[in-house]
Every structure is written in structure tokens, then in C-alpha cells.
């Protein structure tokens, strides 16, 4: 039977070399190590959407972009690649779509994985702006803490969907709602098409580039580049924020591992200037 997700086309050795991951027996600790390595290697960003050069979300395309060029992307790319990695490593993976924001008014434009492991199910979400760094047990009220970041899932919509929350300064902050409907590659392609081209998608009107890293003492941090500036967040600590100039943008992108060409960086700087000017009026 033909695999619609074409995971056999993944160059697993090249992926593991890029992330520093290892082949291990499937398990919760091993899965956390894989998720953390993925998040600390590949940024979450909408740069190709802003540049109008997005190559698509097929596995081979994502692999060439992430592994071959050291780039990042958004949920449809992260979950496509990471789902294939997990399957090749022996994990049982199902794919789901989610709504970011109000369920009644937002489309299914987020891509999430669910892993069956050790007799339970776990949400694995590698492609949201500040993703969990490990699996979250898919039980009502299930919580997990990975590298200091706490997340939980809740049953909602009369038991048909799961909401994901993250703890921010002692308060739970809603992230998205995942449903149980089956997903095929064409659903991912449609979600990507809406997210990257529709006039109402925020991916075309703002700047997002986020990557996890470590302080000198090994503590986890996440750095985010937006139109508003550069923010650095750490678990249970105040957020650091600073502005940046057009001249500083290339260095910030390099720090975040965006790996744009000189031409792409120049065009992105022009787009950022235009978007910032539009917000100021």
C-alpha cells in the first residue's frame, strides 16, 4: 500500500546530522530529546510567505529547505518533517489539524501530531511559535513540563476536540484547538494555501521568526523576532525586549538561524519597513 505521506523519501541520516539527534528505541525521554533538538535547530517563521517564495509543504520540499539549506518555516512544514522522522524511527504517528484562535471563526490552519506510545497517546506539536519541547499526555487536564516550559491539554467541544494551553507568568494561555478528524496530505496543502495566500491571514501582514536556544548555564530560552522588536523569554522570568534597526536585521536573522541569502535579506528588510510604516499610520 502506498504511503500518502511518503516518509520513505526522508533522508533520516541527514536530518539527525543537522539536529544532532540519535537513533534510539521509541520512548518518552527519547521523544523529548528529538523534539527539543528539532526546536533548537529549525526556527518557526513566515519568511517565505512574506517574500512570496514559499516552495510548498511536500516532504521532499521541506526536507531540502530545512535539512539542505538550514532554514525554518511554519507548522505545515515542521509537522510534515517531524512526523516523517518519528515514523522512520518506529513511532506510531497520526496527523491532525487545529484552529488557532476562536474555534467558531478560525480555519483549520495548524498541523499537529499525535503519537501512540507506552499504552497512551501524546500530543506532539513541533510547529507553533513557541512549541512544547516534548510530548504532552492526551488526557483531559494532562500536563507536561519540558526544559521548564509547562503545557496542558483539555477536552473541549463536547469531547470531540483538544485544547492546548501554555503557562505564562502563572496564568494559562490558550494556544489552539485540535480536532479528531482524519487528515490527508491534500488537507495540509489546502491549509498551507490559505495560510500563505489569503488576504486575511496574519502570516502575510506581520513578521515571525522564533527559535529556542540555551543560556550559558544550559537553561532554555526562546528568542522571537517580530515587527515590534526582539523578545527573549525564559520560564518563570520576565521577558526581555529590545527594538532593532534595519541595519541590525541581518544579524538578528543570522542569530535565529534563518539563513537567508543576501538578496532575500534585503527584500525582507524592505517588506519589514513597509509593514512597520503601515502599522504606524
Buried (B, 14 or more C-beta within 10 A) or exposed (E): EEEEBBBEEBBBEEBBEBBEBEEEEBEBEBBBBBBBBBBBBBBBBBBBBBBEEBEBBBBEBBBBBBBEEBBBBBBBBBBBBBBBBBBBBEBEBBBBBBBBBEBEEBBBBBBBBBBBBEEEBBBBBBBBBBBBBBBBBBBEEBEBBBBEBBBBBBBBEEEEBBBBBBBBEEEBEBBBBBBEEEBEBEBBEBBBBBBBEEEEBEBBBBBBBBBBBEEEEEEBBBBBBBEBEBBBBBBEEEEEEEEBEEEEBBEBBEBBBBBBEEEBBBBBBEBBEEBEEEEEE
